[in-house]
Amino acid sequence: MKTISQSKCTGQPRHRCSTPQLFHNSTLPFSNSTENSFIWILTPVKNMEKLMIVCSSCGVVHWLAGLILTLVGSIQAMPVTIMPATIMPVTVEPVTVEPVCLADTTAKYSLTFTGMWSQAAFPKQYPIHRPPAQWSPLIGVTHSSDYHIWQQNEFASNGVREFSEKGEAWTLMKEVEAAGEHIQSVYGLFSAPAVVGGMGQMTSEFEVFSRHSFLSLMVRIVPSPDWFLGVDSLNLCEGDHWKESVTLDLYPYDAGTDSGFTFSSPNFETIPQDKVTQITSSSPSHPANSFYYPRLKTLPPMGKVTLKKIKSNQIFSMLMEPTQFNQTGQEIGNDIEDSLTNSTPLDCEVSVWSPWGLCQGKCGDSGVRHRTRYIHLQPANNGVVCPLLEEEKKCIPDNCL
């Protein structure tokens, strides 16, 4: 059948078939007679079907008109319910834009690391020998904003693992050098010598410039499973000038590669590896942990970094060897001496009670039985004293002679 868009009804009144009609899912009782043949066009109109009726012989036009009026009437009578639109909440993540450094010259800084790991500040399980409390060499990097030698809540690299667990810096230095060669993110790598003792100082110097204005560093806590102090991406540039001085308190971090709880824990690899997390007075929340001080809201700082901008007429040298009094923590100013007064109270810790012993006594008389407990940790710095370690109660002897 040939489809057409226009036609005339031969010999029929004009009003009977000149207007195309609209149908939807309707079945027409067309006759097989050629006298009542129809030609139709189907076109989509907003999810409905438009049926264009063109009649060559319009014997059933009256029937079609009645059907149309019936359908239109039913459609108009149907109630329409409009459902309210549901608006889904959309979370928009904030975009952090790093400030651009507009300083047009390089800057040189002196760095002083001060260890503040004293037995008064950290009395719990303080390492006295084999090995005593001390600090590894410091590793520092100057870099751009798109590089991190380490980062909180991210997985540590193999280099950070080896440095935080063993104090070995070779792999870490190779990672830093590779970042400088491949992505041009690293400007300089520097170090400072180790400190023999928990309290002491080490110094070094470094250089930054506008494209590499960030400082990161690490120093390992010795002994420890995988703990370290560090700074991640400190920007030394402010707009068009360099900061004159910066002082930061340092707190311990766990590299997430060893599951030891105490300073002297044996190697116990974390499988699967955890992310780098900050150690607090309540996390990890285990009484055996060396930093577990439930009475404290925050730990005292274990160390401090002081940065001072070097004037252009000063002599710049990459490394400054520490003297013996630096390393032992003697005669190095009032900063460390003052930390002795900030003592951390350490409460006594005791074991659970043993089972009650046998009832001892003469036949016919009341007897006594005992139970004991022992001290896990002695109190320090005005902490809670130890309770009684032995108890007794009366009893009636069961077996007497």
Order of alpha helices (4+ residues) and beta strands (2+ residues): beta-beta-alpha-beta-beta-alpha-alpha-beta-beta-beta-beta-beta-beta-beta-beta-beta-beta-beta-alpha-alpha-beta-beta-beta-beta
